[in-house]
């Protein structure tokens, strides 16, 4: 069992953060068998199985507060699920996760898929640290640290959901010292985003479209290793909160607004008490509160955030990122797994399976 020193809850994330990373590593490794096989449900099931197996070994009392969204119809992990050993005295964690962000990409063998987990010790005031939004989609705008700092100095800058994307591109170019044509805007390729796509093209900025997996894309503007400057458009609501958690660690910024698909969903949100928030513009600190956030992700296939799993002979190489909001530390971790010796503890079998 893990000893929990008397130094206080501020050290809990440091003690447990590597286990969250191991969970995403194992999810990526267990999912690899389904890359390009055309069965996204099997890929997602494999990732969930590995994550649950790792959680079974973790000395925490965790609860999934944001799991696979209602839009996924996936095999699990779902909101309200208890994870960890739940030993008396073990630390509590709120957990948000996406076992495979980009399941369609995995099924087709395409780039831009990751496994990611965000976690936080509960806040002292009892408010959720990772804010669940009971909607399918949110409209998003993610931007780098320099843009967030410039807006903090001058809140009149057009850095928000309501500003035309052309104005956001202009101000981003000025802040970053770039020509407009060199500002790279990433957008999820969906009909609901065609107005943004066409506006970026008219403006003359560099457009990068993705087929699926918008967590990595939303984090990319805040990553020094990425060439993405802005992420804009409508994507999944659960993915939005995970992106916000990562951006809290990276220092980048995000604006988001609930985007009901139709009047039926709008009325459902109103009935659930969200009517007053439908026009609200959330910032990353609204969606991921406090400084106790840990974010871990491992690449499955190549993305703007991370390289994918690479196998050569008996060695599988994973590329991961591990971040903490409290310290602002961002660690990139390359791990080499010997497939002859490597085992994965799976929930489904309650045994360790060799890869």
C-alpha positions in Angstrom: 0.0 0.0 0.0 1.1 3.6 -0.6 1.9 5.6 2.4 0.3 9.1 2.6 2.6 11.4 4.4 1.3 14.1 6.7 2.6 16.8 4.4 -0.9 17.5 3.2 -3.1 17.1 0.2 -0.9 19.4 -1.9 1.4 16.4 -2.4 -1.2 13.8 -3.4 -1.0 14.5 -7.2 2.7 14.1 -7.2 2.5 10.7 -5.5 -0.1 9.3 -7.9 0.6 11.1 -11.2 2.8 8.4 -12.7 0.0 5.9 -12.3 -2.4 8.0 -14.4 0.3 8.1 -17.0 0.7 4.3 -16.9 -3.0 4.0 -17.4 -2.9 6.0 -20.7 0.3 4.1 -21.8 -1.4 0.8 -21.3 -4.6 2.0 -23.0 -2.5 3.0 -26.1 -0.7 -0.3 -26.1 -3.8 -2.4 -25.7 -5.6 -0.4 -28.4 -2.8 -0.8 -31.0 -4.1 -4.3 -32.0 -7.2 -2.6 -33.4 -5.4 0.2 -35.4 -6.8 0.1 -38.9 -9.1 -2.8 -38.3 -12.4 -0.9 -38.9 -13.8 -1.7 -35.4 -13.8 1.4 -33.3 -15.9 -0.2 -30.6 -13.3 -2.9 -30.1 -10.6 -0.3 -29.9 -12.5 1.7 -27.3 -13.3 -1.5 -25.3 -9.6 -2.5 -25.3 -8.6 1.0 -24.0 -11.3 0.9 -21.3 -10.3 -2.5 -20.2 -6.6 -1.5 -19.7 -7.5 1.7 -17.9 -9.8 -0.1 -15.5 -7.2 -2.7 -14.9 -4.6 0.0 -14.0 -7.1 1.8 -11.8 -7.7 -1.5 -9.9 -4.1 -1.3 -8.8 -4.2 2.3 -7.7 -4.5 3.3 -4.0 -7.1 6.0 -4.6 -10.8 6.6 -4.2 -11.7 7.9 -7.6 -15.0 8.7 -9.3 -15.4 9.3 -13.0 -17.1 12.7 -13.2 -16.6 13.0 -17.0 -16.5 9.7 -19.0 -17.5 8.7 -22.4 -20.2 11.1 -23.6 -23.8 10.3 -24.3 -22.9 10.7 -28.0 -20.4 7.9 -28.0 -22.6 4.8 -27.3 -19.3 3.2 -26.2 -18.5 0.3 -23.9 -17.7 2.5 -20.8 -16.1 4.2 -18.6 -19.1 6.3 -17.6 -19.9 9.1 -15.3 -20.4 8.0 -11.7 -18.2 4.9 -12.0 -16.0 4.3 -9.0 -12.3 3.6 -9.8 -9.3 2.7 -7.7 -9.0 0.4 -4.7 -11.2 2.6 -2.4 -9.2 1.7 0.7 -10.1 3.7 3.8 -7.9 6.8 4.0 -6.9 6.7 0.3 -7.0 10.1 -1.4 -10.1 11.1 -3.3 -9.9 12.1 -7.0 -12.3 13.4 -9.6 -11.5 11.7 -12.9 -12.2 12.8 -16.4 -11.1 10.6 -19.2 -11.3 9.7 -22.9 -9.9 6.2 -23.3 -9.6 6.9 -27.1 -10.1 10.3 -28.4 -10.3 9.6 -32.1 -11.8 6.1 -32.3 -12.8 6.6 -35.9 -9.2 7.5 -36.7 -8.0 4.4 -34.9 -10.4 2.2 -36.8 -9.2 3.6 -40.1 -5.5 3.7 -39.2 -5.5 7.5 -39.5 -3.5 10.0 -37.5 -4.7 12.0 -34.5 -5.7 9.6 -31.7 -4.7 9.7 -28.1 -5.7 8.3 -24.7 -6.0 10.8 -22.0 -6.9 11.3 -18.3 -7.4 14.4 -16.2 -7.7 14.1 -12.5 -8.0 16.5 -9.5 -8.3 16.2 -5.8 -11.7 17.6 -4.7 -11.9 21.3 -3.9 -12.4 22.5 -0.4 -15.6 24.3 -1.2 -17.3 21.2 -2.6 -17.7 22.5 -6.1 -16.7 20.2 -8.9 -13.1 20.8 -10.2 -13.9 19.2 -13.5 -17.2 20.6 -14.7 -19.6 18.2 -16.4 -21.6 19.8 -19.1 -24.7 17.7 -20.0 -24.6 18.5 -23.7 -23.4 16.8 -26.8 -21.4 19.7 -28.2 -19.7 23.0 -27.4 -18.3 25.7 -29.6 -14.6 26.2 -28.8 -11.7 28.6 -29.3 -8.3 27.6 -28.0 -5.2 29.8 -28.2 -1.6 30.0 -26.9 -0.2 31.5 -23.7 0.9 34.7 -25.5 -2.7 35.4 -26.6 -4.1 34.7 -23.2 -1.7 37.1 -21.5 -2.4 39.8 -24.1 -6.1 39.5 -23.5 -5.6 39.7 -19.7 -3.8 43.0 -20.2 -6.4 44.2 -22.6 -9.8 42.5 -22.3 -11.1 44.5 -25.2 -9.1 42.3 -27.6 -11.4 40.2 -29.9 -10.4 36.9 -28.3 -13.7 35.2 -27.6 -16.5 33.0 -29.1 -18.5 36.0 -30.4 -15.6 37.6 -32.3 -15.4 36.8 -36.0 -12.6 34.2 -36.6 -11.0 36.7 -39.0 -10.5 39.2 -36.2 -9.2 36.5 -33.9 -6.7 35.6 -36.6 -5.6 39.2 -37.0 -5.0 39.7 -33.3 -3.2 36.4 -33.0 -0.9 37.3 -35.9 -0.1 40.6 -34.3 0.6 39.1 -30.8 2.7 36.2 -32.2 4.6 38.5 -34.7 3.4 36.5 -37.7 1.9 37.3 -41.1 -1.7 36.3 -41.3 -0.9 33.6 -43.9 1.4 32.0 -41.3 -1.2 31.7 -38.6 -2.3 28.0 -38.5 -5.9 27.4 -37.6 -7.1 23.8 -36.9 -10.7 22.9 -37.4 -12.7 19.7 -37.0 -14.0 18.7 -40.5 -17.8 18.7 -39.9 -20.7 20.4 -41.7 -21.4 22.4 -38.5 -18.0 24.0 -38.9 -18.1 24.9 -42.5 -18.7 28.6 -41.8 -15.4 28.7 -39.8 -13.6 26.8 -42.5 -14.7 29.1 -45.2 -13.9 32.2 -43.1 -10.3 31.0 -42.5 -9.8 30.4 -46.2 -11.2 33.8 -47.1 -8.9 35.4 -44.6 -5.9 33.7 -46.1 -4.6 32.0 -42.9 -3.3 28.4 -43.0 -6.1 25.9 -42.5 -5.5 22.4 -41.0 -8.5 20.2 -40.9 -8.8 17.1 -38.7 -11.3 14.2 -39.2 -11.7 13.3 -35.5 -10.0 13.7 -32.1 -10.2 17.3 -31.0 -8.6 17.1 -27.6 -5.1 17.0 -29.0 -6.0 19.7 -31.5 -7.3 22.0 -28.8 -4.2 21.6 -26.7 -1.9 22.1 -29.7 -1.9 25.9 -29.7 -0.4 25.9 -26.2 2.3 23.4 -27.1 5.7 24.7 -28.1 6.2 21.5 -30.1 3.2 22.2 -32.2 2.8 24.4 -35.3 -0.9 25.0 -34.6 -1.8 28.6 -33.4 -5.6 28.4 -33.0 -8.2 25.8 -32.7 -11.8 26.8 -33.5 -15.2 25.2 -34.1 -17.8 22.9 -32.6 -16.8 19.6 -31.0 -17.6 17.2 -28.2 -18.5 18.7 -24.7 -16.7 16.0 -22.7 -13.6 16.6 -24.8 -13.9 20.3 -24.1 -13.5 19.8 -20.4 -10.5 17.5 -20.9 -8.9 20.1 -23.2 -9.6 22.8 -20.6 -7.8 20.7 -17.9 -4.8 20.3 -20.2 -4.7 24.0 -21.0 -4.8 24.9 -17.3 -1.5 23.0 -17.0 0.0 24.4 -20.2 -1.0 28.0 -19.6 -2.9 28.4 -22.9 -6.5 29.6 -23.0 -9.9 28.5 -24.1 -13.4 29.9 -24.6 -16.4 27.7 -25.0 -20.1 27.8 -25.2 -22.8 25.1 -25.1 -24.1 24.4 -28.6 -27.4 22.6 -28.6 -28.0 20.5 -31.7 -31.7 21.2 -31.9 -34.6 22.6 -29.9 -35.2 19.2 -28.2 -31.7 19.3 -26.7 -32.1 22.9 -25.8 -35.3 22.3 -23.9 -33.7 19.3 -22.2 -30.8 21.5 -21.0 -33.3 24.1 -19.7 -35.2 21.4 -17.8 -31.9 20.3 -16.2 -31.3 23.9 -15.0 -28.8 25.0 -17.6 -31.1 27.6 -19.3 -29.2 30.6 -17.8 -25.8 29.1 -19.0 -26.7 28.6 -22.7 -25.3 32.0 -23.6 -22.5 31.9 -21.1 -19.0 32.0 -22.4 -16.9 29.5 -20.3 -13.2 30.0 -19.9 -10.8 27.1 -19.2 -10.7 28.0 -15.5 -14.5 27.7 -15.4 -14.4 24.1 -16.8 -11.3 22.9 -14.9 -11.0 24.7 -11.6 -8.3 24.8 -9.0 -4.6 24.0 -9.1 -4.8 20.3 -8.2 -5.2 19.1 -11.8 -3.1 16.4 -13.3 -3.3 15.7 -17.1 -1.8 12.6 -18.8 -2.0 11.5 -22.4 -0.4 8.9 -24.6 -0.4 9.0 -28.4 -2.0 6.1 -30.2 -1.5 7.4 -33.7 0.4 10.5 -34.7 -1.2 13.8 -33.6 -0.3 17.5 -33.3 0.3 16.8 -29.6 2.1 13.4 -29.5 3.7 10.8 -31.7 1.9 7.5 -32.0 2.9 4.1 -30.7 5.8 2.7 -32.8 6.6 -1.0 -32.8 9.9 -2.4 -34.1 10.6 -6.0 -33.4 9.9 -6.7 -29.8 10.0 -3.1 -28.7 7.0 -0.8 -28.6 7.7 2.9 -28.1 5.1 5.2 -26.5 5.1 9.0 -26.4 3.3 10.7 -23.6 2.8 14.0 -21.8 2.3 14.4 -18.1 1.4 17.8 -16.7 0.4 19.5 -13.4 -1.4 22.7 -13.0 0.1 23.5 -9.6 3.7 23.6 -10.9 3.1 24.2 -14.6 5.5 21.4 -15.3 5.1 19.6 -18.6 7.0 16.4 -19.0 7.3 14.6 -22.3 8.0 10.9 -21.7 9.3 8.4 -24.2 9.0 4.8 -23.0 10.3 1.6 -24.6 8.3 -1.4 -23.7 9.7 -4.9 -24.2 6.8 -6.9 -25.6 8.3 -10.2 -24.6 8.2 -9.1 -20.9 5.4 -6.5 -20.9 2.1 -7.4 -19.3 -1.2 -5.5 -19.0 -3.5 -6.0 -16.1 -7.0 -6.2 -17.6 -10.2 -5.7 -15.7 -12.0 -8.2 -18.0 -9.8 -11.1 -17.1 -8.4 -10.0 -13.7 -5.1 -11.3 -14.9 -2.0 -9.7 -16.5 -2.1 -10.3 -20.2 1.1 -10.4 -22.3 0.9 -8.1 -25.3 
